[in-house]
Amino acid sequence: MLRSMFTAISSLNLHQYFMDVVANNLANANTTSFKAGRISFQNQFSQLLNVGSAPAANLGGTNPTQIGLGAQLGGITTIWTQGSLQTTGRNTDMAIQGDGFFIFGNGADRFYSRDGMLGLDADGNLVHSATGLRLQGWQATTSGSTGTVDTGQPIGNIQLPLGSTLAQATTNATLSGNLDATTAIGDSYNTTLGVYDSLGVLHDVTVTFTRTADNTWDWAASGGATGSGTLTFDTNGQYQAGTGSINIPAAGGAAATNFTVDFSDLTQLATEGDVSLSGQDGLAAGDLTTFYISPNDGQVYGLYSNGMQQLVGQVALARFVNPSGLMQAGQNMYQVGLNSGDPSVGAANSGGRGLIAAGYLEGSNVDMAQEFTNMILAQRGFQASSRVITTSDEMLQELVNIKR
């Protein structure tokens, strides 16, 4: 009777653990990227009353006689199934479709998480919004408006160049409009183009068109710029041939600007001349205003007020052989455990680390229907064990009453 009571007590403790796991799962049903836990039971050792016997010549064998001494905790494991992706409307939020983890650091320690809710700190570092831990990845090597990332280098903080400005020199310009077909041979028509140098300084370049024959015009640049060429039109006044480039010498610290001019939109018809600049790819200086994370590969771009974007880094992901071996560190973070294996660090969409979905967060994978079912199982198991204790107590009471 005492043995049955102690056996039932072990079950009570175990079902309390069961209820604790269920409660934790339900408490985190709406926690970003939460992974549900699952408890498993196993029987404890048994008391051997009779070892049994082997078969003899004229007698069969007998089985051992054992009495089980209760149950014990087999383990609490994490269920790593993918949670549903929930749109947030913030491009700075990220979710992983696959087995990877974001990597965060505080200088001394590394943490791993499926929670990609990001923001910026005062120094321009990408950080986990709730904890301030800094996102780890690769900083880009930048030159002007371009940047390159070497994912073979060690990972570190990703920092945006706060307060930086970028400009873009003109490399292509397009003219459109009409050259008056009634212009006398030898007469000219002028137009002014606004183009930018490498520092974002606007330069006014004058282009003079001089009619040299019925369907032929020479053009030449002036106003501190050089460049010339010849345009020809067919008998219908449509552009036929002619192109060229204009050069602005280096000045004021800016590099020399050389841009190609497209004249194919010009016509030569009997109407007033109205040639103008219809497009060019140069940009004035612009300030960094925000950042953007590209889907799938996790590249981070700085966005500028003039419309330019610059690659400033790339998010790194980690993958573990046994993610169930990770140690929970709270705040949706994990740390390397004794049985998790070392992290395999690389870019998204490589090595089985999964893809990055920008503008989404991963929801909890808790199945509420299953958890409520487990709650009933835990309750019934606890009740059954408590009844064993009650019945054993009554049997002991009857034993005591024998003396009366």
Secondary structure, DSSP 8 states (H G I E B T S, - for coil): -HHHHHHHHHHHHHHHHHHHHHHHHHHTTTSTT---EEEEEEE--EEEEE--B---SSS--B--EEEE--EEEEEEEE------EEE-S-TTEEEEESS-EEEEE-SS-EEEES-EEEEE-TTSBEEETTT--EEEEEE-EEETTEEE--TTS--EE-B--TT-EEEE---EEEEEEEEETT--TT-EEEEEEEEE-TT--EEEEEEEEEEEETTEEEEEEESS-B-EEEEEE-TTSBEEE--EEEEE--BTTB--EEEEEEEEEEEEESS----EEEEE--EEEEEEEEEEE-TBT-EEEEEETTS-EEEEEEEEEEE-S-GGG-EEEETTEEE--TTT---EEEETTSTT--EEEETEEE-----HHHHHHHHHHHHHHHHHHHHHHHHHHHHHHHHHHTT-
